[in-house]
Amino acid sequence: VRRLVREAAFTGHEQECDAFTFTWRTDMEGRPYVGNGADANPFLVGITSKALLRQADRDSSSFVLHIDATSKLNHV
């Protein structure tokens, strides 16, 4: 998973509809930091595209955005 997240990380060179990943932290080399899912080291990864972000760049009363993807991978 860590490799896949890093390979698909945002670079700024993506096409409008290309999916990319982003994380809330980066490592010392600026690469996405991927935790292990523990409370002290959470696994927080986002996936989007430029096109989806542009759709959200408007008055929030004009659209519905639903986001839901929470898992405890260490409890599977």
PQR file with spaces between the fields and no chain letter, atoms N, CA, C, O and H, PARSE charges and radii, in Angstrom:
ATOM       1  N    VAL     1       0.832   -1.191    0.000 -0.4000 1.5000
ATOM       2  CA   VAL     1       0.000    0.000    0.000 -0.0000 2.0000
ATOM       3  C    VAL     1       0.873    1.250    0.000  0.5500 1.7000
ATOM       4  O    VAL     1       0.605    2.199   -0.736 -0.5500 1.4000
ATOM       5  N    ARG     2       1.909    1.248    0.820 -0.4000 1.5000
ATOM       6  CA   ARG     2       2.798    2.416    0.892 -0.0000 2.0000
ATOM       7  C    ARG     2       3.376    2.753   -0.489  0.5500 1.7000
ATOM       8  O    ARG     2       3.423    3.919   -0.880 -0.5500 1.4000
ATOM       9  H    ARG     2       2.126    0.477    1.418  0.4000 1.0000
ATOM      10  N    ARG     3       3.808    1.736   -1.212 -0.4000 1.5000
ATOM      11  CA   ARG     3       4.369    1.949   -2.548 -0.0000 2.0000
ATOM      12  C    ARG     3       3.322    2.534   -3.488  0.5500 1.7000
ATOM      13  O    ARG     3       3.618    3.469   -4.233 -0.5500 1.4000
ATOM      14  H    ARG     3       3.770    0.789   -0.895  0.4000 1.0000
ATOM      15  N    LEU     4       2.114    2.005   -3.464 -0.4000 1.5000
ATOM      16  CA   LEU     4       1.051    2.500   -4.338 -0.0000 2.0000
ATOM      17  C    LEU     4       0.692    3.949   -4.029  0.5500 1.7000
ATOM      18  O    LEU     4       0.482    4.745   -4.944 -0.5500 1.4000
ATOM      19  H    LEU     4       1.874    1.246   -2.859  0.4000 1.0000
ATOM      20  N    VAL     5       0.620    4.293   -2.753 -0.4000 1.5000
ATOM      21  CA   VAL     5       0.317    5.677   -2.362 -0.0000 2.0000
ATOM      22  C    VAL     5       1.413    6.611   -2.853  0.5500 1.7000
ATOM      23  O    VAL     5       1.128    7.683   -3.387 -0.5500 1.4000
ATOM      24  H    VAL     5       0.790    3.647   -2.010  0.4000 1.0000
ATOM      25  N    ARG     6       2.653    6.209   -2.675 -0.4000 1.5000
ATOM      26  CA   ARG     6       3.766    7.070   -3.102 -0.0000 2.0000
ATOM      27  C    ARG     6       3.849    7.192   -4.620  0.5500 1.7000
ATOM      28  O    ARG     6       4.162    8.265   -5.137 -0.5500 1.4000
ATOM      29  H    ARG     6       2.885    5.339   -2.242  0.4000 1.0000
ATOM      30  N    GLU     7       3.572    6.103   -5.339 -0.4000 1.5000
ATOM      31  CA   GLU     7       3.620    6.157   -6.808 -0.0000 2.0000
ATOM      32  C    GLU     7       2.539    7.062   -7.384  0.5500 1.7000
ATOM      33  O    GLU     7       2.729    7.662   -8.442 -0.5500 1.4000
ATOM      34  H    GLU     7       3.318    5.232   -4.919  0.4000 1.0000
ATOM      35  N    ALA     8       1.412    7.164   -6.698 -0.4000 1.5000
ATOM      36  CA   ALA     8       0.290    7.968   -7.194 -0.0000 2.0000
ATOM      37  C    ALA     8       0.218    9.344   -6.529  0.5500 1.7000
ATOM      38  O    ALA     8      -0.790   10.038   -6.659 -0.5500 1.4000
ATOM      39  H    ALA     8       1.257    6.677   -5.839  0.4000 1.0000
ATOM      40  N    ALA     9       1.270    9.742   -5.822 -0.4000 1.5000
ATOM      41  CA   ALA     9       1.260   11.014   -5.094 -0.0000 2.0000
ATOM      42  C    ALA     9       1.158   12.215   -6.035  0.5500 1.7000
ATOM      43  O    ALA     9       1.638   12.178   -7.167 -0.5500 1.4000
ATOM      44  H    ALA     9       2.089    9.177   -5.717  0.4000 1.0000
ATOM      45  N    PHE    10       0.529   13.266   -5.547 -0.4000 1.5000
ATOM      46  CA   PHE    10       0.372   14.504   -6.314 -0.0000 2.0000
ATOM      47  C    PHE    10       1.735   15.088   -6.672  0.5500 1.7000
ATOM      48  O    PHE    10       2.617   15.206   -5.821 -0.5500 1.4000
ATOM      49  H    PHE    10       0.138   13.296   -4.627  0.4000 1.0000
ATOM      50  N    THR    11       1.893   15.455   -7.950 -0.4000 1.5000
ATOM      51  CA   THR    11       3.128   16.091   -8.408 -0.0000 2.0000
ATOM      52  C    THR    11       2.867   17.461   -9.016  0.5500 1.7000
ATOM      53  O    THR    11       3.774   18.287   -9.115 -0.5500 1.4000
ATOM      54  H    THR    11       1.177   15.359   -8.641  0.4000 1.0000
ATOM      55  N    GLY    12       1.614   17.699   -9.427 -0.4000 1.5000
ATOM      56  CA   GLY    12       1.279   18.931  -10.130 -0.0000 2.0000
ATOM      57  C    GLY    12       1.260   18.758  -11.633  0.5500 1.7000
ATOM      58  O    GLY    12       0.828   19.652  -12.360 -0.5500 1.4000
ATOM      59  H    GLY    12       0.877   17.028   -9.347  0.4000 1.0000
ATOM      60  N    HIS    13       1.728   17.606  -12.107 -0.4000 1.5000
ATOM      61  CA   HIS    13       1.774   17.329  -13.543 -0.0000 2.0000
ATOM      62  C    HIS    13       0.629   16.425  -13.996  0.5500 1.7000
ATOM      63  O    HIS    13       0.609   15.998  -15.150 -0.5500 1.4000
ATOM      64  H    HIS    13       2.079   16.879  -11.516  0.4000 1.0000
ATOM      65  N    GLU    14      -0.315   16.127  -13.117 -0.4000 1.5000
ATOM      66  CA   GLU    14      -1.429   15.243  -13.451 -0.0000 2.0000
ATOM      67  C    GLU    14      -2.359   15.902  -14.470  0.5500 1.7000
ATOM      68  O    GLU    14      -2.502   17.124  -14.506 -0.5500 1.4000
ATOM      69  H    GLU    14      -0.298   16.474  -12.179  0.4000 1.0000
ATOM      70  N    GLN    15      -2.983   15.065  -15.293 -0.4000 1.5000
ATOM      71  CA   GLN    15      -4.034   15.541  -16.181 -0.0000 2.0000
ATOM      72  C    GLN    15      -5.277   15.817  -15.334  0.5500 1.7000
ATOM      73  O    GLN    15      -5.348   15.409  -14.175 -0.5500 1.4000
ATOM      74  H    GLN    15      -2.866   14.072  -15.264  0.4000 1.0000
ATOM      75  N    GLU    16      -6.240   16.502  -15.909 -0.4000 1.5000
ATOM      76  CA   GLU    16      -7.435   16.938  -15.187 -0.0000 2.0000
ATOM      77  C    GLU    16      -8.168   15.792  -14.477  0.5500 1.7000
ATOM      78  O    GLU    16      -8.626   15.968  -13.348 -0.5500 1.4000
ATOM      79  H    GLU    16      -6.182   16.834  -16.851  0.4000 1.0000
ATOM      80  N    CYS    17      -8.284   14.651  -15.104 -0.4000 1.5000
ATOM      81  CA   CYS    17      -9.060   13.542  -14.528 -0.0000 2.0000
ATOM      82  C    CYS    17      -8.201   12.418  -13.953  0.5500 1.7000
ATOM      83  O    CYS    17      -8.736   11.377  -13.570 -0.5500 1.4000
ATOM      84  H    CYS    17      -7.911   14.508  -16.021  0.4000 1.0000
ATOM      85  N    ASP    18      -6.895   12.601  -13.886 -0.4000 1.5000
ATOM      86  CA   ASP    18      -6.017   11.587  -13.292 -0.0000 2.0000
ATOM      87  C    ASP    18      -6.164   11.589  -11.774  0.5500 1.7000
ATOM      88  O    ASP    18      -6.092   12.641  -11.140 -0.5500 1.4000
ATOM      89  H    ASP    18      -6.461   13.446  -14.197  0.4000 1.0000
ATOM      90  N    ALA    19      -6.367   10.420  -11.201 -0.4000 1.5000
ATOM      91  CA   ALA    19      -6.437   10.314   -9.743 -0.0000 2.0000
ATOM      92  C    ALA    19      -5.042   10.476   -9.154  0.5500 1.7000
ATOM      93  O    ALA    19      -4.051   10.046   -9.744 -0.5500 1.4000
ATOM      94  H    ALA    19      -6.426    9.565  -11.717  0.4000 1.0000
ATOM      95  N    PHE    20      -4.979   11.103   -7.982 -0.4000 1.5000
ATOM      96  CA   PHE    20      -3.717   11.202   -7.251 -0.0000 2.0000
ATOM      97  C    PHE    20      -3.993   11.078   -5.765  0.5500 1.7000
ATOM      98  O    PHE    20      -5.119   11.274   -5.309 -0.5500 1.4000
ATOM      99  H    PHE    20      -5.784   11.452   -7.502  0.4000 1.0000
ATOM     100  N    THR    21      -2.949   10.748   -5.012 -0.4000 1.5000
ATOM     101  CA   THR    21      -3.072   10.606   -3.568 -0.0000 2.0000
ATOM     102  C    THR    21      -2.403   11.775   -2.869  0.5500 1.7000
ATOM     103  O    THR    21      -1.536   12.447   -3.426 -0.5500 1.4000
ATOM     104  H    THR    21      -2.033   10.588   -5.382  0.4000 1.0000
ATOM     105  N    PHE    22      -2.832   11.999   -1.629 -0.4000 1.5000
ATOM     106  CA   PHE    22      -2.195   13.002   -0.780 -0.0000 2.0000
ATOM     107  C    PHE    22      -2.325   12.543    0.663  0.5500 1.7000
ATOM     108  O    PHE    22      -3.254   11.812    1.006 -0.5500 1.4000
ATOM     109  H    PHE    22      -3.537   11.453   -1.177  0.4000 1.0000
ATOM     110  N    THR    23      -1.409   12.965    1.495 -0.4000 1.5000
ATOM     111  CA   THR    23      -1.423   12.604    2.907 -0.0000 2.0000
ATOM     112  C    THR    23      -1.278   13.861    3.746  0.5500 1.7000
ATOM     113  O    THR    23      -0.894   14.915    3.239 -0.5500 1.4000
ATOM     114  H    THR    23      -0.654   13.559    1.217  0.4000 1.0000
ATOM     115  N    TRP    24      -1.582   13.750    5.012 -0.4000 1.5000
ATOM     116  CA   TRP    24      -1.498   14.923    5.880 -0.0000 2.0000
ATOM     117  C    TRP    24      -0.078   15.172    6.368  0.5500 1.7000
ATOM     118  O    TRP    24       0.216   16.242    6.900 -0.5500 1.4000
ATOM     119  H    TRP    24      -1.894   12.895    5.425  0.4000 1.0000
ATOM     120  N    ARG    25       0.803   14.193    6.191 -0.4000 1.5000
ATOM     121  CA   ARG    25       2.212   14.343    6.570 -0.0000 2.0000
ATOM     122  C    ARG    25       3.093   13.873    5.428  0.5500 1.7000
ATOM     123  O    ARG    25       2.667   13.088    4.581 -0.5500 1.4000
ATOM     124  H    ARG    25       0.564   13.324    5.759  0.4000 1.0000
ATOM     125  N    THR    26       4.325   14.361    5.413 -0.4000 1.5000
ATOM     126  CA   THR    26       5.326   13.869    4.470 -0.0000 2.0000
ATOM     127  C    THR    26       6.554   13.438    5.259  0.5500 1.7000
ATOM     128  O    THR    26       6.769   13.880    6.388 -0.5500 1.4000
ATOM     129  H    THR    26       4.671   14.999    6.101  0.4000 1.0000
ATOM     130  N    ASP    27       7.359   12.568    4.650 -0.4000 1.5000
ATOM     131  CA   ASP    27       8.579   12.128    5.322 -0.0000 2.0000
ATOM     132  C    ASP    27       9.691   13.147    5.087  0.5500 1.7000
ATOM     133  O    ASP    27       9.456   14.204    4.502 -0.5500 1.4000
ATOM     134  H    ASP    27       7.184   12.209    3.733  0.4000 1.0000
ATOM     135  N    MET    28      10.883   12.833    5.536 -0.4000 1.5000
ATOM     136  CA   MET    28      12.018   13.760    5.442 -0.0000 2.0000
ATOM     137  C    MET    28      12.373   14.105    3.998  0.5500 1.7000
ATOM     138  O    MET    28      12.973   15.149    3.741 -0.5500 1.4000
ATOM     139  H    MET    28      11.075   11.974    6.012  0.4000 1.0000
ATOM     140  N    GLU    29      12.006   13.234    3.051 -0.4000 1.5000
ATOM     141  CA   GLU    29      12.313   13.457    1.635 -0.0000 2.0000
ATOM     142  C    GLU    29      11.146   14.092    0.884  0.5500 1.7000
ATOM     143  O    GLU    29      11.206   14.248   -0.336 -0.5500 1.4000
ATOM     144  H    GLU    29      11.518   12.386    3.259  0.4000 1.0000
ATOM     145  N    GLY    30      10.080   14.459    1.606 -0.4000 1.5000
ATOM     146  CA   GLY    30       8.930   15.086    0.977 -0.0000 2.0000
ATOM     147  C    GLY    30       7.937   14.120    0.361  0.5500 1.7000
ATOM     148  O    GLY    30       6.980   14.545   -0.287 -0.5500 1.4000
ATOM     149  H    GLY    30      10.031   14.332    2.597  0.4000 1.0000
ATOM     150  N    ARG    31       8.152   12.825    0.555 -0.4000 1.5000
ATOM     151  CA   ARG    31       7.227   11.817    0.028 -0.0000 2.0000
ATOM     152  C    ARG    31       6.055   11.651    0.995  0.5500 1.7000
ATOM     153  O    ARG    31       6.196   11.934    2.185 -0.5500 1.4000
ATOM     154  H    ARG    31       8.929   12.480    1.081  0.4000 1.0000
ATOM     155  N    PRO    32       4.908   11.198    0.503 -0.5600 1.5000
ATOM     156  CA   PRO    32       3.765   10.984    1.393  0.2800 2.0000
ATOM     157  C    PRO    32       4.121   10.023    2.524  0.5500 1.7000
ATOM     158  O    PRO    32       4.739    8.983    2.296 -0.5500 1.4000
ATOM     159  N    TYR    33       3.725   10.380    3.739 -0.4000 1.5000
ATOM     160  CA   TYR    33       3.936    9.515    4.893 -0.0000 2.0000
ATOM     161  C    TYR    33       2.705    8.631    5.047  0.5500 1.7000
ATOM     162  O    TYR    33       1.582    9.131    5.105 -0.5500 1.4000
ATOM     163  H    TYR    33       3.223   11.224    3.924  0.4000 1.0000
ATOM     164  N    VAL    34       2.912    7.331    5.113 -0.4000 1.5000
ATOM     165  CA   VAL    34       1.819    6.375    5.247 -0.0000 2.0000
ATOM     166  C    VAL    34       1.978    5.662    6.580  0.5500 1.7000
ATOM     167  O    VAL    34       2.921    4.893    6.767 -0.5500 1.4000
ATOM     168  H    VAL    34       3.824    6.925    5.066  0.4000 1.0000
ATOM     169  N    GLY    35       1.059    5.914    7.509 -0.4000 1.5000
ATOM     170  CA   GLY    35       1.108    5.274    8.815 -0.0000 2.0000
ATOM     171  C    GLY    35       0.637    3.829    8.741  0.5500 1.7000
ATOM     172  O    GLY    35       0.260    3.335    7.677 -0.5500 1.4000
ATOM     173  H    GLY    35       0.293    6.539    7.357  0.4000 1.0000
ATOM     174  N    ASN    36       0.665    3.157    9.895 -0.4000 1.5000
ATOM     175  CA   ASN    36       0.281    1.743    9.936 -0.0000 2.0000
ATOM     176  C    ASN    36      -1.144    1.519   10.431  0.5500 1.7000
ATOM     177  O    ASN    36      -1.579    0.372   10.535 -0.5500 1.4000
ATOM     178  H    ASN    36       0.971    3.558   10.759  0.4000 1.0000
ATOM     179  N    GLY    37      -1.873    2.572   10.735 -0.4000 1.5000
ATOM     180  CA   GLY    37      -3.261    2.446   11.166 -0.0000 2.0000
ATOM     181  C    GLY    37      -3.460    2.432   12.662  0.5500 1.7000
ATOM     182  O    GLY    37      -4.599    2.421   13.127 -0.5500 1.4000
ATOM     183  H    GLY    37      -1.520    3.504   10.651  0.4000 1.0000
ATOM     184  N    ALA    38      -2.383    2.432   13.434 -0.4000 1.5000
ATOM     185  CA   ALA    38      -2.507    2.478   14.889 -0.0000 2.0000
ATOM     186  C    ALA    38      -2.944    3.875   15.320  0.5500 1.7000
ATOM     187  O    ALA    38      -2.789    4.835   14.565 -0.5500 1.4000
ATOM     188  H    ALA    38      -1.457    2.441   13.056  0.4000 1.0000
ATOM     189  N    ASP    39      -3.487    3.991   16.521 -0.4000 1.5000
ATOM     190  CA   ASP    39      -3.924    5.296   17.011 -0.0000 2.0000
ATOM     191  C    ASP    39      -2.786    6.312   17.009  0.5500 1.7000
ATOM     192  O    ASP    39      -2.999    7.482   16.690 -0.5500 1.4000
ATOM     193  H    ASP    39      -3.613    3.211   17.134  0.4000 1.0000
ATOM     194  N    ALA    40      -1.590    5.876   17.359 -0.4000 1.5000
ATOM     195  CA   ALA    40      -0.445    6.784   17.410 -0.0000 2.0000
ATOM     196  C    ALA    40       0.172    7.040   16.038  0.5500 1.7000
ATOM     197  O    ALA    40       0.958    7.974   15.883 -0.5500 1.4000
ATOM     198  H    ALA    40      -1.417    4.925   17.618  0.4000 1.0000
ATOM     199  N    ASN    41      -0.170    6.233   15.051 -0.4000 1.5000
ATOM     200  CA   ASN    41       0.424    6.329   13.717 -0.0000 2.0000
ATOM     201  C    ASN    41      -0.657    6.062   12.663  0.5500 1.7000
ATOM     202  O    ASN    41      -0.601    5.052   11.962 -0.5500 1.4000
ATOM     203  H    ASN    41      -0.810    5.474   15.177  0.4000 1.0000
ATOM     204  N    PRO    42      -1.641    6.966   12.548 -0.5600 1.5000
ATOM     205  CA   PRO    42      -2.804    6.691   11.697  0.2800 2.0000
ATOM     206  C    PRO    42      -2.477    6.598   10.214  0.5500 1.7000
ATOM     207  O    PRO    42      -1.514    7.186    9.722 -0.5500 1.4000
ATOM     208  N    PHE    43      -3.309    5.841    9.526 -0.4000 1.5000
ATOM     209  CA   PHE    43      -3.228    5.684    8.077 -0.0000 2.0000
ATOM     210  C    PHE    43      -4.224    6.671    7.482  0.5500 1.7000
ATOM     211  O    PHE    43      -5.419    6.382    7.416 -0.5500 1.4000
ATOM     212  H    PHE    43      -4.092    5.363    9.925  0.4000 1.0000
ATOM     213  N    LEU    44      -3.747    7.827    7.052 -0.4000 1.5000
ATOM     214  CA   LEU    44      -4.607    8.878    6.505 -0.0000 2.0000
ATOM     215  C    LEU    44      -4.146    9.196    5.093  0.5500 1.7000
ATOM     216  O    LEU    44      -3.099    9.813    4.897 -0.5500 1.4000
ATOM     217  H    LEU    44      -2.776    8.062    7.106  0.4000 1.0000
ATOM     218  N    VAL    45      -4.932    8.772    4.110 -0.4000 1.5000
ATOM     219  CA   VAL    45      -4.594    8.983    2.706 -0.0000 2.0000
ATOM     220  C    VAL    45      -5.838    9.469    1.984  0.5500 1.7000
ATOM     221  O    VAL    45      -6.921    8.909    2.155 -0.5500 1.4000
ATOM     222  H    VAL    45      -5.782    8.270    4.269  0.4000 1.0000
ATOM     223  N    GLY    46      -5.684   10.508    1.179 -0.4000 1.5000
ATOM     224  CA   GLY    46      -6.777   10.998    0.355 -0.0000 2.0000
ATOM     225  C    GLY    46      -6.528   10.661   -1.098  0.5500 1.7000
ATOM     226  O    GLY    46      -5.383   10.572   -1.540 -0.5500 1.4000
ATOM     227  H    GLY    46      -4.804   10.963    1.040  0.4000 1.0000
ATOM     228  N    ILE    47      -7.614   10.473   -1.843 -0.4000 1.5000
ATOM     229  CA   ILE    47      -7.536   10.205   -3.279 -0.0000 2.0000
ATOM     230  C    ILE    47      -8.522   11.132   -3.966  0.5500 1.7000
ATOM     231  O    ILE    47      -9.692   11.181   -3.588 -0.5500 1.4000
ATOM     232  H    ILE    47      -8.544   10.545   -1.485  0.4000 1.0000
ATOM     233  N    THR    48      -8.067   11.865   -4.967 -0.4000 1.5000
ATOM     234  CA   THR    48      -8.939   12.778   -5.697 -0.0000 2.0000
ATOM     235  C    THR    48      -8.348   13.039   -7.076  0.5500 1.7000
ATOM     236  O    THR    48      -7.394   12.378   -7.486 -0.5500 1.4000
ATOM     237  H    THR    48      -7.116   11.825   -5.275  0.4000 1.0000
ATOM     238  N    SER    49      -8.911   13.992   -7.775 -0.4000 1.5000
ATOM     239  CA   SER    49      -8.382   14.446   -9.063 -0.0000 2.0000
ATOM     240  C    SER    49      -8.560   15.956   -9.129  0.5500 1.7000
ATOM     241  O    SER    49      -9.303   16.530   -8.333 -0.5500 1.4000
ATOM     242  H    SER    49      -9.685   14.529   -7.441  0.4000 1.0000
ATOM     243  N    LYS    50      -7.891   16.593  -10.062 -0.4000 1.5000
ATOM     244  CA   LYS    50      -8.050   18.034  -10.235 -0.0000 2.0000
ATOM     245  C    LYS    50      -9.495   18.373  -10.581  0.5500 1.7000
ATOM     246  O    LYS    50     -10.035   19.370  -10.102 -0.5500 1.4000
ATOM     247  H    LYS    50      -7.288   16.127  -10.708  0.4000 1.0000
ATOM     248  N    ALA    51     -10.121   17.541  -11.415 -0.4000 1.5000
ATOM     249  CA   ALA    51     -11.511   17.793  -11.818 -0.0000 2.0000
ATOM     250  C    ALA    51     -12.447   17.760  -10.612  0.5500 1.7000
ATOM     251  O    ALA    51     -13.327   18.613  -10.494 -0.5500 1.4000
ATOM     252  H    ALA    51      -9.683   16.731  -11.804  0.4000 1.0000
ATOM     253  N    LEU    52     -12.271   16.790   -9.716 -0.4000 1.5000
ATOM     254  CA   LEU    52     -13.115   16.727   -8.524 -0.0000 2.0000
ATOM     255  C    LEU    52     -12.884   17.922   -7.614  0.5500 1.7000
ATOM     256  O    LEU    52     -13.837   18.470   -7.058 -0.5500 1.4000
ATOM     257  H    LEU    52     -11.556   16.097   -9.812  0.4000 1.0000
ATOM     258  N    LEU    53     -11.643   18.329   -7.456 -0.4000 1.5000
ATOM     259  CA   LEU    53     -11.360   19.499   -6.626 -0.0000 2.0000
ATOM     260  C    LEU    53     -11.972   20.762   -7.217  0.5500 1.7000
ATOM     261  O    LEU    53     -12.456   21.613   -6.471 -0.5500 1.4000
ATOM     262  H    LEU    53     -10.869   17.884   -7.907  0.4000 1.0000
ATOM     263  N    ARG    54     -11.961   20.901   -8.525 -0.4000 1.5000
ATOM     264  CA   ARG    54     -12.573   22.074   -9.158 -0.0000 2.0000
ATOM     265  C    ARG    54     -14.083   22.083   -8.947  0.5500 1.7000
ATOM     266  O    ARG    54     -14.683   23.150   -8.812 -0.5500 1.4000
ATOM     267  H    ARG    54     -11.567   20.210   -9.131  0.4000 1.0000
ATOM     268  N    GLN    55     -14.704   20.900   -8.916 -0.4000 1.5000
ATOM     269  CA   GLN    55     -16.141   20.824   -8.655 -0.0000 2.0000
ATOM     270  C    GLN    55     -16.471   21.320   -7.246  0.5500 1.7000
ATOM     271  O    GLN    55     -17.542   21.886   -7.025 -0.5500 1.4000
ATOM     272  H    GLN    55     -14.217   20.034   -9.026  0.4000 1.0000
ATOM     273  N    ALA    56     -15.575   21.116   -6.309 -0.4000 1.5000
ATOM     274  CA   ALA    56     -15.802   21.535   -4.924 -0.0000 2.0000
ATOM     275  C    ALA    56     -15.475   23.006   -4.700  0.5500 1.7000
ATOM     276  O    ALA    56     -15.783   23.547   -3.637 -0.5500 1.4000
ATOM     277  H    ALA    56     -14.705   20.656   -6.488  0.4000 1.0000
ATOM     278  N    ASP    57     -14.859   23.661   -5.673 -0.4000 1.5000
ATOM     279  CA   ASP    57     -14.464   25.066   -5.538 -0.0000 2.0000
ATOM     280  C    ASP    57     -15.629   25.976   -5.935  0.5500 1.7000
ATOM     281  O    ASP    57     -15.580   26.656   -6.960 -0.5500 1.4000
ATOM     282  H    ASP    57     -14.609   23.222   -6.535  0.4000 1.0000
ATOM     283  N    ARG    58     -16.676   25.977   -5.104 -0.4000 1.5000
ATOM     284  CA   ARG    58     -17.859   26.805   -5.349 -0.0000 2.0000
ATOM     285  C    ARG    58     -18.608   26.979   -4.038  0.5500 1.7000
ATOM     286  O    ARG    58     -18.216   26.425   -3.011 -0.5500 1.4000
ATOM     287  H    ARG    58     -16.715   25.425   -4.271  0.4000 1.0000
ATOM     288  N    ASP    59     -19.661   27.732   -4.074 -0.4000 1.5000
ATOM     289  CA   ASP    59     -20.483   27.964   -2.888 -0.0000 2.0000
ATOM     290  C    ASP    59     -20.967   26.618   -2.348  0.5500 1.7000
ATOM     291  O    ASP    59     -21.572   25.834   -3.080 -0.5500 1.4000
ATOM     292  H    ASP    59     -19.980   28.183   -4.908  0.4000 1.0000
ATOM     293  N    SER    60     -20.706   26.354   -1.088 -0.4000 1.5000
ATOM     294  CA   SER    60     -21.021   25.045   -0.513 -0.0000 2.0000
ATOM     295  C    SER    60     -22.517   24.745   -0.477  0.5500 1.7000
ATOM     296  O    SER    60     -22.896   23.582   -0.340 -0.5500 1.4000
ATOM     297  H    SER    60     -20.215   26.991   -0.493  0.4000 1.0000
ATOM     298  N    SER    61     -23.368   25.745   -0.595 -0.4000 1.5000
ATOM     299  CA   SER    61     -24.812   25.482   -0.605 -0.0000 2.0000
ATOM     300  C    SER    61     -25.293   24.979   -1.961  0.5500 1.7000
ATOM     301  O    SER    61     -26.457   24.605   -2.101 -0.5500 1.4000
ATOM     302  H    SER    61     -23.060   26.690   -0.706  0.4000 1.0000
ATOM     303  N    SER    62     -24.408   24.964   -2.966 -0.4000 1.5000
ATOM     304  CA   SER    62     -24.825   24.570   -4.309 -0.0000 2.0000
ATOM     305  C    SER    62     -24.503   23.109   -4.656  0.5500 1.7000
ATOM     306  O    SER    62     -24.788   22.674   -5.772 -0.5500 1.4000
ATOM     307  H    SER    62     -23.462   25.268   -2.852  0.4000 1.0000
ATOM     308  N    PHE    63     -23.919   22.346   -3.730 -0.4000 1.5000
ATOM     309  CA   PHE    63     -23.621   20.945   -4.022 -0.0000 2.0000
ATOM     310  C    PHE    63     -23.557   20.133   -2.740  0.5500 1.7000
ATOM     311  O    PHE    63     -23.450   20.682   -1.644 -0.5500 1.4000
ATOM     312  H    PHE    63     -23.688   22.699   -2.823  0.4000 1.0000
ATOM     313  N    VAL    64     -23.622   18.833   -2.893 -0.4000 1.5000
ATOM     314  CA   VAL    64     -23.499   17.908   -1.775 -0.0000 2.0000
ATOM     315  C    VAL    64     -22.201   17.134   -1.956  0.5500 1.7000
ATOM     316  O    VAL    64     -21.959   16.564   -3.020 -0.5500 1.4000
ATOM     317  H    VAL    64     -23.709   18.387   -3.784  0.4000 1.0000
ATOM     318  N    LEU    65     -21.375   17.111   -0.932 -0.4000 1.5000
ATOM     319  CA   LEU    65     -20.129   16.347   -0.957 -0.0000 2.0000
ATOM     320  C    LEU    65     -20.207   15.313    0.157  0.5500 1.7000
ATOM     321  O    LEU    65     -20.294   15.668    1.333 -0.5500 1.4000
ATOM     322  H    LEU    65     -21.572   17.574   -0.068  0.4000 1.0000
ATOM     323  N    HIS    66     -20.175   14.052   -0.205 -0.4000 1.5000
ATOM     324  CA   HIS    66     -20.242   12.980    0.782 -0.0000 2.0000
ATOM     325  C    HIS    66     -18.912   12.237    0.777  0.5500 1.7000
ATOM     326  O    HIS    66     -18.469   11.739   -0.259 -0.5500 1.4000
ATOM     327  H    HIS    66     -20.104   13.764   -1.160  0.4000 1.0000
ATOM     328  N    ILE    67     -18.288   12.168    1.937 -0.4000 1.5000
ATOM     329  CA   ILE    67     -17.014   11.463    2.077 -0.0000 2.0000
ATOM     330  C    ILE    67     -17.147   10.480    3.232  0.5500 1.7000
ATOM     331  O    ILE    67     -17.528   10.865    4.338 -0.5500 1.4000
ATOM     332  H    ILE    67     -18.649   12.572    2.778  0.4000 1.0000
ATOM     333  N    ASP    68     -16.838    9.227    2.984 -0.4000 1.5000
ATOM     334  CA   ASP    68     -16.921    8.233    4.041 -0.0000 2.0000
ATOM     335  C    ASP    68     -16.036    7.047    3.694  0.5500 1.7000
ATOM     336  O    ASP    68     -16.355    6.268    2.795 -0.5500 1.4000
ATOM     337  H    ASP    68     -16.529    8.914    2.086  0.4000 1.0000
ATOM     338  N    ALA    69     -14.948    6.915    4.393 -0.4000 1.5000
ATOM     339  CA   ALA    69     -14.063    5.768    4.184 -0.0000 2.0000
ATOM     340  C    ALA    69     -13.189    5.585    5.410  0.5500 1.7000
ATOM     341  O    ALA    69     -12.002    5.912    5.393 -0.5500 1.4000
ATOM     342  H    ALA    69     -14.690    7.547    5.123  0.4000 1.0000
ATOM     343  N    THR    70     -13.778    5.062    6.468 -0.4000 1.5000
ATOM     344  CA   THR    70     -13.052    4.859    7.706 -0.0000 2.0000
ATOM     345  C    THR    70     -12.931    3.369    7.982  0.5500 1.7000
ATOM     346  O    THR    70     -13.923    2.641    7.945 -0.5500 1.4000
ATOM     347  H    THR    70     -14.742    4.797    6.482  0.4000 1.0000
ATOM     348  N    SER    71     -11.727    2.922    8.254 -0.4000 1.5000
ATOM     349  CA   SER    71     -11.504    1.500    8.522 -0.0000 2.0000
ATOM     350  C    SER    71     -10.467    1.338    9.614  0.5500 1.7000
ATOM     351  O    SER    71      -9.573    2.172    9.757 -0.5500 1.4000
ATOM     352  H    SER    71     -10.921    3.513    8.284  0.4000 1.0000
ATOM     353  N    LYS    72     -10.581    0.287   10.371 -0.4000 1.5000
ATOM     354  CA   LYS    72      -9.553   -0.093   11.326 -0.0000 2.0000
ATOM     355  C    LYS    72      -8.895   -1.346   10.764  0.5500 1.7000
ATOM     356  O    LYS    72      -9.312   -2.463   11.070 -0.5500 1.4000
ATOM     357  H    LYS    72     -11.307   -0.390   10.255  0.4000 1.0000
ATOM     358  N    LEU    73      -7.866   -1.160    9.943 -0.4000 1.5000
ATOM     359  CA   LEU    73      -7.225   -2.285    9.272 -0.0000 2.0000
ATOM     360  C    LEU    73      -6.552   -3.245   10.241  0.5500 1.7000
ATOM     361  O    LEU    73      -6.395   -4.427    9.938 -0.5500 1.4000
ATOM     362  H    LEU    73      -7.527   -0.252    9.695  0.4000 1.0000
ATOM     363  N    ASN    74      -6.154   -2.740   11.407 -0.4000 1.5000
ATOM     364  CA   ASN    74      -5.484   -3.621   12.356 -0.0000 2.0000
ATOM     365  C    ASN    74      -6.486   -4.460   13.157  0.5500 1.7000
ATOM     366  O    ASN    74      -6.076   -5.239   14.018 -0.5500 1.4000
ATOM     367  H    ASN    74      -6.282   -1.780   11.653  0.4000 1.0000
ATOM     368  N    HIS    75      -7.795   -4.317   12.889 -0.4000 1.5000
ATOM     369  CA   HIS    75      -8.814   -5.118   13.570 -0.0000 2.0000
ATOM     370  C    HIS    75      -9.480   -6.104   12.622  0.5500 1.7000
ATOM     371  O    HIS    75     -10.504   -6.696   12.964 -0.5500 1.4000
ATOM     372  H    HIS    75      -8.127   -3.685   12.189  0.4000 1.0000
ATOM     373  N    VAL    76      -8.914   -6.288   11.437 -0.4000 1.5000
ATOM     374  CA   VAL    76      -9.515   -7.187   10.446 -0.0000 2.0000
ATOM     375  C    VAL    76      -9.129   -8.613   10.742  0.5500 1.7000
ATOM     376  O    VAL    76      -9.534   -9.525   10.021 -0.5500 1.4000
ATOM     377  H    VAL    76      -8.083   -5.807   11.158  0.4000 1.0000
